[in-house]
Amino acid sequence: MAAPLGGMFSGQPPGPPQPPPGLLGQASLLQATPGVPRTSNSTLVDELESSFEACFASLVSQDYVNGTDQEEIRTGVDQCIQKFLDIARQTECFFLQKRLQLSVQKPEQVIKEDVSELRNELQRKDALVQKHLTKLRHWQQVLEDINMQHKKPADIPQGSLAYLEQASANIPAPMKQT
């Protein structure tokens, strides 16, 4: 895993991710998470990426594949995953703090996002209702077709004697015993 993850996905240039346009001056805030020692050029996103690469590398490392001590392998993988989870929590905390700041500074933006999400949910549910209505109409038509086949007036003779004659005509003749 010599190359950073940025170049792995199509359409993304290699290197650290660029901050969104509204957060250009806040890239340094990613570095200012208390209680976490960082190098001067490292950001929280860079650390998240490197810890993910370490997790991936530990799972495909030849040392672990050829290793015989399963407990040592498990401990190493667990440590890598735990570090990744810790940094992921810190990253989530950072973005939640930014979301809180945005909701305080621009509450109308949060309301616009909520309205947009509700509209999308309504569209999705409307499409689902239409899909079910289409299926319902199809099965109603199938049931009507079946009912029409069983109740054809031209096929049903009038009178009880004619009905018995028709019913007995459909019964197979008994086989002769020898």
Buried (B, 14 or more C-beta within 10 A) or exposed (E): EEEBBBEEEEEEEEEBBEBEEEEEEBEEBBBEBEEEEBEEEBBBBBBBBBBBBBBBEBBEBEEBEEEEEEEEBEEBBEEBBEBBEBBBEBBEEBEEEBEEEBEEEEEEEBEEEEEEEEEEEEEEEEEEEEEEEEEEEEEEEEEEEEEEEEEEEEEEEEEEEEEEEEEEEEEEEEEEEE
